[in-house]
Amino acid sequence: PDDARTIGSAHAVEIYNHGCVVGSDRGQGIAIWDILLNDGKRLSGCATDDAHFAGPDYFGGWVMVRAEANEPQALVSALRDGAYYSSTGPQLHDFRIEGGTITVECSPAENVIAMGARSASEVVHGRALGRAELPLTDRLAAGGWIRVAVQDAAGRRAWSNPIWLD
């Protein structure tokens, strides 16, 4: 965390590296991401393969970008703006906050979790959830940001970038 805090400028932090997950079980950077979000750093999180093809280190982590066009400049702009989600399998179709409700639409999931600063979270458990509504509690909103994660029946995950509440 101390090293991460020294970075003066960045758009994103790698939150999942499939090569490191299958090669050393050290490919998750989500805790560091949350620490930096709690510090007020406005960072997106990205999943990657980092494939070296020395083993099954490919096709395990990626981002799904919402860009104006499938062209380099539009893709780079969308990535810089955090207009994407990260995944190891599940799809996030929509994540929005309206009034006191967090709405998540996704591919079939077992767990849909909304997270805020520190340990604040709300979760919906079920079978083949395609939509979940979670309350935007005062505790969840207190840190100024909300992100969501979904987990499917196979344990694969997708993570949204944070929505800042200011």
N, CA, C and O of each residue as an XYZ file, in Angstrom:
664
protein
N       0.813     -1.219      0.000
C       0.000      0.000      0.000
C       0.849      1.273      0.000
O       0.500      2.253     -0.658
N       1.943      1.257      0.725
C       2.791      2.456      0.769
C       3.363      2.779     -0.603
O       3.391      3.942     -1.008
N       3.823      1.752     -1.326
C       4.348      1.983     -2.677
C       3.242      2.493     -3.597
O       3.457      3.431     -4.365
N       2.070      1.886     -3.524
C       0.959      2.307     -4.383
C       0.584      3.761     -4.128
O       0.230      4.491     -5.053
N       0.663      4.168     -2.886
C       0.294      5.550     -2.536
C       1.275      6.571     -3.088
O       0.939      7.754     -3.153
N       2.469      6.165     -3.485
C       3.451      7.111     -4.018
C       3.208      7.458     -5.476
O       3.801      8.407     -5.988
N       2.351      6.710     -6.153
C       2.073      6.979     -7.560
C       1.254      8.261     -7.657
O       0.144      8.349     -7.132
N       1.817      9.241     -8.332
C       1.164     10.541     -8.403
C       0.034     10.615     -9.401
O      -0.932     11.347     -9.187
N       0.134      9.870    -10.489
C      -0.873      9.984    -11.532
C      -1.046      8.631    -12.215
O      -0.081      8.031    -12.688
N      -2.275      8.169    -12.258
C      -2.605      6.918    -12.951
C      -4.094      6.922    -13.262
O      -4.879      7.592    -12.590
N      -4.464      6.184    -14.264
C      -5.874      6.050    -14.618
C      -6.484      4.807    -14.000
O      -7.680      4.773    -13.710
N      -5.653      3.770    -13.797
C      -6.194      2.494    -13.337
C      -5.145      1.722    -12.557
O      -3.951      2.018    -12.606
N      -5.635      0.722    -11.836
C      -4.781     -0.222    -11.142
C      -5.194     -1.619    -11.604
O      -6.378     -1.895    -11.795
N      -4.209     -2.490    -11.780
C      -4.512     -3.859    -12.188
C      -5.088     -4.598    -10.982
O      -4.406     -4.786     -9.975
N      -6.335     -5.009    -11.095
C      -7.000     -5.673     -9.971
C      -7.019     -7.190    -10.119
O      -7.276     -7.910     -9.155
N      -6.746     -7.672    -11.332
C      -6.719     -9.116    -11.565
C      -5.747     -9.392    -12.694
O      -5.855     -8.807    -13.771
N      -4.792    -10.285    -12.448
C      -3.816    -10.703    -13.448
C      -3.877    -12.221    -13.511
O      -3.392    -12.909    -12.613
N      -4.475    -12.739    -14.579
C      -4.709    -14.178    -14.670
C      -3.416    -14.989    -14.648
O      -3.361    -16.050    -14.026
N      -2.380    -14.499    -15.320
C      -1.097    -15.204    -15.300
C      -0.573    -15.376    -13.890
O      -0.060    -16.440    -13.542
N      -0.694    -14.345    -13.077
C      -0.234    -14.430    -11.687
C      -1.174    -15.282    -10.829
O      -0.726    -15.937     -9.888
N      -2.467    -15.278    -11.145
C      -3.405    -16.122    -10.398
C      -3.051    -17.591    -10.590
O      -2.955    -18.336     -9.615
N      -2.854    -18.021    -11.852
C      -2.579    -19.443    -12.098
C      -1.122    -19.810    -11.834
O      -0.817    -20.984    -11.621
N      -0.212    -18.828    -11.842
C       1.203    -19.119    -11.657
C       1.707    -18.996    -10.239
O       2.680    -19.652     -9.867
N       1.044    -18.142     -9.421
C       1.557    -17.943     -8.061
C       0.472    -17.634     -7.040
O       0.777    -17.418     -5.867
N      -0.784    -17.608     -7.460
C      -1.915    -17.260     -6.596
C      -1.733    -15.881     -5.968
O      -2.138    -15.642     -4.831
N      -1.112    -14.974     -6.735
C      -0.894    -13.601     -6.271
C      -1.331    -12.590     -7.321
O      -0.659    -11.583     -7.545
N      -2.445    -12.864     -7.953
C      -2.862    -12.006     -9.037
C      -3.994    -11.052     -8.722
O      -4.543    -10.432     -9.633
N      -4.361    -10.916     -7.452
C      -5.474    -10.049     -7.084
C      -4.948     -8.748     -6.487
O      -4.185     -8.770     -5.521
N      -5.351     -7.622     -7.056
C      -4.955     -6.316     -6.542
C      -6.139     -5.525     -6.011
O      -6.053     -4.307     -5.851
N      -7.240     -6.206     -5.738
C      -8.468     -5.522     -5.334
C      -8.310     -4.811     -3.997
O      -8.843     -3.715     -3.823
N      -7.603     -5.398     -3.065
C      -7.423     -4.754     -1.758
C      -6.643     -3.448     -1.895
O      -6.972     -2.456     -1.245
N      -5.616     -3.447     -2.737
C      -4.847     -2.222     -2.974
C      -5.741     -1.169     -3.624
O      -5.686      0.008     -3.268
N      -6.560     -1.600     -4.575
C      -7.486     -0.681     -5.241
C      -8.399     -0.023     -4.223
O      -8.571      1.196     -4.240
N      -8.981     -0.812     -3.342
C      -9.874     -0.251     -2.324
C      -9.144      0.717     -1.396
O      -9.701      1.747     -1.014
N      -7.922      0.400     -1.037
C      -7.141      1.312     -0.194
C      -6.974      2.660     -0.901
O      -7.159      3.713     -0.292
N      -6.627      2.620     -2.179
C      -6.422      3.856     -2.936
C      -7.743      4.609     -3.129
O      -7.766      5.838     -3.052
N      -8.837      3.891     -3.379
C     -10.148      4.544     -3.463
C     -10.490      5.208     -2.137
O     -10.992      6.331     -2.117
N     -10.223      4.526     -1.035
C     -10.483      5.095      0.289
C      -9.647      6.343      0.544
O     -10.055      7.228      1.297
N      -8.477      6.411     -0.084
C      -7.624      7.598      0.030
C      -8.101      8.738     -0.871
O      -7.521      9.824     -0.861
N      -9.159      8.491     -1.652
C      -9.694      9.520     -2.526
C      -9.123      9.520     -3.934
O      -9.439     10.408     -4.725
N      -8.285      8.535     -4.263
C      -7.732      8.460     -5.618
C      -8.799      7.903     -6.555
O      -9.365      6.840     -6.299
N      -9.063      8.605     -7.614
C     -10.105      8.214     -8.576
C      -9.487      7.318     -9.641
O      -9.040      7.775    -10.694
N      -9.479      6.036     -9.328
C      -8.849      5.051    -10.193
C      -9.859      4.019    -10.660
O     -10.753      3.624     -9.912
N      -9.707      3.592    -11.894
C     -10.444      2.438    -12.389
C      -9.637      1.192    -12.055
O      -8.466      1.276    -11.687
N     -10.273      0.044    -12.187
C      -9.595     -1.233    -11.972
C      -9.663     -2.049    -13.240
O     -10.707     -2.083    -13.892
N      -8.572     -2.713    -13.612
C      -8.594     -3.507    -14.837
C      -8.095     -4.924    -14.595
O      -7.180     -5.162    -13.806
N      -8.724     -5.850    -15.298
C      -8.320     -7.251    -15.287
C      -7.536     -7.531    -16.563
O      -7.839     -6.982    -17.623
N      -6.531     -8.386    -16.452
C      -5.694     -8.713    -17.607
C      -5.358    -10.202    -17.613
O      -5.566    -10.915    -16.631
N      -4.835    -10.644    -18.746
C      -4.277    -11.992    -18.853
C      -2.802    -11.972    -18.483
O      -2.341    -12.819    -17.718
N      -2.060    -11.011    -19.021
C      -0.600    -10.960    -18.917
C      -0.012    -12.274    -19.424
O       0.923    -12.816    -18.834
N      -0.563    -12.773    -20.512
C      -0.204    -14.087    -21.029
C       1.237    -14.140    -21.529
O       1.670    -13.315    -22.333
N       1.960    -15.131    -21.030
C       3.308    -15.438    -21.506
C       3.323    -16.806    -22.176
O       4.344    -17.219    -22.726
N       2.199    -17.507    -22.134
C       1.992    -18.806    -22.753
C       2.961    -19.862    -22.234
O       3.343    -20.782    -22.957
N       3.357    -19.714    -20.956
C       4.184    -20.718    -20.301
C       3.306    -21.751    -19.600
O       3.805    -22.745    -19.073
N       2.033    -21.518    -19.599
C       1.047    -22.392    -18.976
C      -0.319    -21.851    -19.353
O      -0.430    -21.073    -20.301
N      -1.356    -22.242    -18.638
C      -2.708    -21.765    -18.979
C      -2.972    -20.353    -18.439
O      -3.877    -20.138    -17.634
N      -2.159    -19.403    -18.903
C      -2.228    -18.032    -18.375
C      -2.921    -17.061    -19.325
O      -2.693    -15.854    -19.248
N      -3.752    -17.566    -20.207
C      -4.402    -16.738    -21.212
C      -5.918    -16.913    -21.149
O      -6.422    -17.908    -20.629
N      -6.627    -15.933    -21.685
C      -8.096    -15.919    -21.729
C      -8.722    -16.016    -20.345
O      -9.754    -16.664    -20.172
N      -8.104    -15.376    -19.363
C      -8.616    -15.478    -18.001
C      -9.056    -14.160    -17.394
O      -9.796    -14.167    -16.410
N      -8.634    -13.037    -17.936
C      -9.021    -11.735    -17.417
C      -8.994    -10.716    -18.534
O      -8.078    -10.705    -19.356
N     -10.003     -9.858    -18.563
C     -10.101     -8.876    -19.639
C     -10.985     -7.717    -19.214
O     -11.590     -7.738    -18.142
N     -11.052     -6.710    -20.066
C     -11.976     -5.592    -19.864
C     -12.952     -5.548    -21.032
O     -12.617     -5.911    -22.159
N     -14.158     -5.098    -20.737
C     -15.191     -4.874    -21.747
C     -15.413     -3.367    -21.800
O     -15.870     -2.762    -20.830
N     -15.088     -2.774    -22.933
C     -15.056     -1.319    -23.085
C     -16.338     -0.810    -23.737
O     -16.833     -1.392    -24.703
N     -16.862      0.275    -23.200
C     -17.999      0.973    -23.819
C     -17.440      2.224    -24.485
O     -17.220      3.247    -23.836
N     -17.214      2.121    -25.797
C     -16.616      3.219    -26.556
C     -17.579      3.691    -27.639
O     -18.494      2.970    -28.039
N     -17.353      4.910    -28.100
C     -18.161      5.485    -29.178
C     -18.002      4.694    -30.471
O     -18.945      4.581    -31.255
N     -16.811      4.149    -30.693
C     -16.525      3.398    -31.915
C     -15.415      2.395    -31.618
O     -14.659      2.557    -30.661
N     -15.328      1.374    -32.433
C     -14.275      0.375    -32.292
C     -13.040      0.864    -33.067
O     -12.614      0.259    -34.051
N     -12.496      1.966    -32.587
C     -11.336      2.597    -33.203
C     -10.348      2.947    -32.097
O     -10.762      3.230    -30.973
N      -9.058      2.933    -32.390
C      -8.050      3.134    -31.341
C      -8.294      4.350    -30.444
O      -8.283      4.210    -29.221
N      -8.512      5.524    -31.009
C      -8.653      6.721    -30.172
C      -9.894      6.639    -29.285
O      -9.850      7.037    -28.121
N     -10.991      6.132    -29.821
C     -12.216      5.999    -29.027
C     -12.019      4.987    -27.907
O     -12.496      5.196    -26.791
N     -11.321      3.896    -28.193
C     -11.057      2.887    -27.163
C     -10.150      3.433    -26.063
O     -10.406      3.215    -24.879
N      -9.100      4.136    -26.452
C      -8.184      4.724    -25.467
C      -8.922      5.745    -24.601
O      -8.736      5.774    -23.385
N      -9.746      6.571    -25.212
C     -10.516      7.563    -24.451
C     -11.443      6.886    -23.452
O     -11.530      7.307    -22.298
N     -12.133      5.840    -23.889
C     -13.033      5.123    -22.986
C     -12.265      4.471    -21.839
O     -12.715      4.506    -20.693
N     -11.122      3.885    -22.136
C     -10.306      3.284    -21.078
C      -9.845      4.348    -20.089
O      -9.917      4.144    -18.877
N      -9.375      5.478    -20.598
C      -8.913      6.569    -19.735
C     -10.049      7.062    -18.836
O      -9.827      7.402    -17.674
N     -11.265      7.098    -19.384
C     -12.430      7.587    -18.641
C     -13.048      6.531    -17.715
O     -13.985      6.829    -16.974
N     -12.530      5.307    -17.755
C     -13.087      4.243    -16.911
C     -14.397      3.691    -17.431
O     -15.172      3.118    -16.666
N     -14.659      3.854    -18.725
C     -15.909      3.379    -19.330
C     -15.759      1.916    -19.735
O     -15.841      1.571    -20.914
N     -15.541      1.075    -18.750
C     -15.384     -0.360    -18.972
C     -15.606     -1.081    -17.648
O     -15.654     -0.465    -16.583
N     -15.736     -2.378    -17.742
C     -15.716     -3.218    -16.548
C     -14.706     -4.333    -16.783
O     -14.335     -4.617    -17.922
N     -14.274     -4.951    -15.716
C     -13.302     -6.039    -15.772
C     -13.994     -7.356    -15.488
O     -14.974     -7.407    -14.745
N     -13.475     -8.432    -16.089
C     -14.156     -9.710    -15.917
C     -13.213    -10.892    -16.050
O     -12.172    -10.822    -16.702
N     -13.614    -11.976    -15.411
C     -13.028    -13.298    -15.636
C     -14.084    -14.220    -16.236
O     -13.857    -15.422    -16.374
N     -15.237    -13.659    -16.592
C     -16.313    -14.445    -17.202
C     -17.657    -13.751    -17.245
O     -18.222    -13.601    -18.328
N     -18.196    -13.320    -16.108
C     -19.526    -12.710    -16.111
C     -19.583    -11.391    -16.883
O     -18.572    -10.720    -17.089
N     -20.787    -11.051    -17.296
C     -21.027     -9.787    -17.989
C     -21.790     -8.840    -17.075
O     -22.709     -9.249    -16.366
N     -21.401     -7.582    -17.100
C     -22.130     -6.511    -16.412
C     -22.824     -5.689    -17.488
O     -22.170     -4.953    -18.226
N     -24.129     -5.808    -17.581
C     -24.870     -5.080    -18.602
C     -25.170     -3.641    -18.179
O     -25.185     -2.734    -19.011
N     -25.409     -3.436    -16.879
C     -25.723     -2.090    -16.395
C     -25.455     -2.024    -14.898
O     -25.629     -3.002    -14.171
N     -25.031     -0.858    -14.464
C     -24.820     -0.554    -13.045
C     -25.169      0.913    -12.889
O     -24.527      1.788    -13.469
N     -26.197      1.165    -12.096
C     -26.626      2.558    -11.933
C     -27.147      2.770    -10.519
O     -27.537      1.837     -9.818
N     -27.135      4.030    -10.137
C     -27.677      4.436     -8.844
C     -28.759      5.457     -9.119
O     -28.515      6.486     -9.749
N     -29.955      5.164     -8.643
C     -31.091      6.077     -8.789
C     -31.763      6.183     -7.436
O     -32.243      5.196     -6.879
N     -31.785      7.410     -6.917
C     -32.375      7.597     -5.597
C     -31.615      6.774     -4.571
O     -30.396      6.892     -4.446
N     -32.327      5.957     -3.852
C     -31.705      5.137     -2.823
C     -31.479      3.702     -3.244
O     -31.352      2.823     -2.391
N     -31.423      3.437     -4.571
C     -31.295      2.064     -5.049
C     -30.124      1.917     -6.012
O     -29.933      2.730     -6.916
N     -29.353      0.870     -5.797
C     -28.282      0.471     -6.709
C     -28.847     -0.673     -7.540
O     -29.274     -1.689     -6.993
N     -28.849     -0.512     -8.845
C     -29.375     -1.545     -9.737
C     -28.234     -2.121    -10.561
O     -27.435     -1.391    -11.147
N     -28.176     -3.456    -10.591
C     -27.158     -4.166    -11.356
C     -27.870     -5.149    -12.278
O     -28.705     -5.938    -11.835
N     -27.535     -5.095    -13.548
C     -28.030     -6.068    -14.519
C     -26.815     -6.792    -15.076
O     -25.835     -6.163    -15.476
N     -26.886     -8.131    -15.101
C     -25.708     -8.922    -15.419
C     -26.099    -10.270    -16.015
O     -27.275    -10.632    -16.048
N     -25.102    -11.001    -16.482
C     -25.321    -12.383    -16.868
C     -25.640    -13.165    -15.590
O     -25.404    -12.649    -14.498
N     -26.165    -14.387    -15.687
C     -26.581    -15.119    -14.488
C     -25.490    -15.166    -13.412
O     -24.358    -15.582    -13.660
N     -25.873    -14.727    -12.213
C     -24.927    -14.621    -11.100
C     -25.505    -15.257     -9.837
O     -26.719    -15.397     -9.690
N     -24.620    -15.629     -8.947
C     -24.999    -16.177     -7.646
C     -24.921    -15.107     -6.558
O     -25.678    -15.141     -5.588
N     -24.009    -14.169     -6.726
C     -23.807    -13.096     -5.752
C     -23.636    -11.777     -6.495
O     -22.877    -11.689     -7.460
N     -24.343    -10.765     -6.038
C     -24.172     -9.406     -6.544
C     -23.875     -8.545     -5.323
O     -24.673     -8.479     -4.388
N     -22.726     -7.891     -5.342
C     -22.249     -7.164     -4.176
C     -21.993     -5.708     -4.553
O     -21.343     -5.424     -5.559
N     -22.502     -4.799     -3.747
C     -22.173     -3.375     -3.870
C     -21.230     -3.052     -2.729
O     -21.494     -3.409     -1.581
N     -20.129     -2.376     -3.037
C     -19.130     -2.037     -2.041
C     -18.879     -0.548     -2.007
O     -18.936      0.136     -3.029
N     -18.603     -0.063     -0.821
C     -18.206      1.317     -0.625
C     -16.935      1.339      0.205
O     -16.259      0.320      0.347
N     -16.619      2.486      0.744
C     -15.375      2.664      1.497
C     -15.318      1.754      2.723
O     -16.334      1.356      3.292
N     -14.084      1.452      3.095
C     -13.788      0.595      4.226
C     -14.506     -0.744      4.086
O     -14.322     -1.400      3.060
N     -15.292     -1.182      5.025
C     -15.918     -2.505      4.936
C     -17.392     -2.456      4.549
O     -18.092     -3.462      4.667
N     -17.870     -1.316      4.094
C     -19.287     -1.176      3.758
C     -19.645     -2.012      2.534
O     -18.964     -1.944      1.510
N     -20.709     -2.796      2.637
C     -21.185     -3.574      1.492
C     -22.629     -3.992      1.703
O     -23.130     -4.047      2.826
N     -23.274     -4.281      0.597
C     -24.609     -4.878      0.564
C     -24.531     -5.999     -0.460
O     -23.822     -5.873     -1.458
N     -25.247     -7.095     -0.229
C     -25.160     -8.241     -1.127
C     -26.534     -8.859     -1.340
O     -27.385     -8.855     -0.450
N     -26.727     -9.389     -2.540
C     -27.892    -10.201     -2.866
C     -27.361    -11.554     -3.318
O     -26.522    -11.624     -4.216
N     -27.851    -12.640     -2.694
C     -27.492    -14.005     -3.066
C     -28.677    -14.634     -3.776
O     -29.826    -14.333     -3.454
N     -28.411    -15.496     -4.731
C     -29.499    -16.188     -5.415
C     -28.963    -17.116     -6.475
O     -27.758    -17.347     -6.571
N     -29.859    -17.638     -7.258
C     -29.500    -18.526     -8.359
C     -29.834    -17.823     -9.672
O     -30.947    -17.332     -9.862
N     -28.871    -17.784    -10.558
C     -29.056    -17.226    -11.898
C     -29.665    -15.827    -11.865
O     -30.564    -15.514    -12.646
N     -29.166    -14.987    -10.951
C     -29.631    -13.600    -10.886
C     -29.209    -12.857    -12.153
O     -28.035    -12.871    -12.522
N     -30.144    -12.224    -12.802
C     -29.838    -11.381    -13.954
C     -29.990     -9.908    -13.625
O     -29.565     -9.032    -14.378
N     -30.610     -9.658    -12.476
C     -30.842     -8.292    -12.016
C     -30.886     -8.325    -10.496
O     -31.440     -9.243     -9.891
N     -30.294     -7.309     -9.898
C     -30.350     -7.175     -8.440
C     -30.508     -5.712     -8.090
O     -29.938     -4.834     -8.738
N     -31.286     -5.465     -7.059
C     -31.427     -4.122     -6.511
C     -30.946     -4.155     -5.076
O     -31.373     -4.994     -4.282
N     -30.063     -3.246     -4.754
C     -29.468     -3.176     -3.431
C     -29.716     -1.787     -2.863
O     -29.744     -0.809     -3.611
N     -29.894     -1.687     -1.558
C     -30.141     -0.363     -0.976
C     -28.853      0.461     -0.902
O     -27.792     -0.049     -0.544
N     -28.967      1.718     -1.242
C     -27.847      2.644     -1.067
C     -27.947      3.182      0.358
O     -28.526      4.241      0.600
N     -27.376      2.436      1.286
C     -27.448      2.814      2.695
C     -26.521      3.991      2.977
O     -25.611      4.274      2.197
N     -26.757      4.672      4.088
C     -25.887      5.780      4.491
C     -24.456      5.289      4.681
O     -23.505      5.968      4.294
N     -24.309      4.120      5.272
C     -22.974      3.569      5.507
C     -22.250      3.300      4.192
O     -21.054      3.565      4.070
N     -22.977      2.774      3.213
C     -22.383      2.478      1.911
C     -21.990      3.764      1.186
O     -20.944      3.812      0.538
N     -22.802      4.788      1.287
C     -22.554      6.054      0.591
C     -21.533      6.942      1.301
O     -21.016      7.881      0.696
N     -21.237      6.668      2.554
C     -20.411      7.571      3.366
C     -19.020      7.821      2.792
O     -18.466      8.903      2.985
N     -18.445      6.847      2.092
C     -17.094      7.018      1.562
C     -17.033      7.754      0.241
O     -15.946      8.090     -0.230
N     -18.198      8.015     -0.373
C     -18.218      8.800     -1.587
C     -18.094      8.027     -2.884
O     -18.102      8.631     -3.956
N     -17.980      6.713     -2.819
C     -17.885      5.902     -4.031
C     -18.566      4.563     -3.823
O     -18.651      4.054     -2.705
N     -19.052      4.001     -4.924
C     -19.671      2.676     -4.915
C     -19.146      1.922     -6.134
O     -19.059      2.486     -7.225
N     -18.802      0.672     -5.954
C     -18.497     -0.219     -7.070
C     -19.233     -1.524     -6.833
O     -19.652     -1.802     -5.710
N     -19.397     -2.329     -7.874
C     -20.087     -3.600     -7.715
C     -19.244     -4.738     -8.261
O     -18.368     -4.548     -9.105
N     -19.534     -5.918     -7.755
C     -18.931     -7.152     -8.249
C     -20.029     -8.191     -8.376
O     -20.963     -8.224     -7.574
N     -19.912     -9.035     -9.383
C     -20.819    -10.164     -9.527
C     -19.984    -11.432     -9.605
O     -18.870    -11.433    -10.128
N     -20.546    -12.511     -9.072
C     -19.877    -13.807     -9.100
C     -20.853    -14.822     -9.659
O     -22.001    -14.891     -9.221
N     -20.401    -15.614    -10.629
C     -21.285    -16.610    -11.209
C     -21.140    -17.953    -10.491
O     -20.355    -18.075     -9.551
N     -21.888    -18.944    -10.931
C     -21.901    -20.255    -10.276
C     -20.547    -20.954    -10.334
O     -20.260    -21.810     -9.498
N     -19.716    -20.603    -11.305
C     -18.387    -21.202    -11.422
C     -17.331    -20.451    -10.619
O     -16.161    -20.832    -10.632
N     -17.731    -19.382     -9.916
C     -16.793    -18.603     -9.112
C     -16.088    -17.510     -9.884
O     -15.237    -16.815     -9.330
N     -16.423    -17.345    -11.149
C     -15.818    -16.276    -11.941
C     -16.462    -14.948    -11.546
O     -17.604    -14.907    -11.088
N     -15.704    -13.856    -11.734
C     -16.169    -12.549    -11.255
C     -16.079    -11.472    -12.325
O     -15.323    -11.573    -13.292
N     -16.877    -10.445    -12.112
C     -16.771     -9.203    -12.882
C     -16.837     -8.057    -11.886
O     -17.531     -8.137    -10.873
N     -16.098     -6.980    -12.190
C     -16.017     -5.822    -11.313
C     -16.304     -4.558    -12.097
O     -15.752     -4.353    -13.178
N     -17.159     -3.716    -11.561
C     -17.382     -2.408    -12.179
C     -16.299     -1.446    -11.721
O     -15.591     -1.701    -10.746
N     -16.184     -0.357    -12.427
C     -15.410      0.758    -11.917
C     -16.301      1.534    -10.970
O     -17.524      1.415    -11.045
N     -15.725      2.322    -10.084
C     -16.550      3.034     -9.108
C     -17.376      4.150     -9.729
O     -16.984      4.791    -10.704
N     -18.522      4.346     -9.127
C     -19.307      5.542     -9.368
C     -19.003      6.453     -8.185
O     -19.148      6.044     -7.034
N     -18.583      7.684     -8.462
C     -18.308      8.656     -7.422
C     -19.599      9.413     -7.126
O     -20.294      9.838     -8.049
N     -19.917      9.581     -5.880
C     -21.206     10.116     -5.472
C     -21.253     11.632     -5.363
O     -22.286     12.177     -4.973
N     -20.178     12.329     -5.691
C     -20.204     13.798     -5.590
C     -20.633     14.454     -6.883
O     -20.705     15.680     -6.959
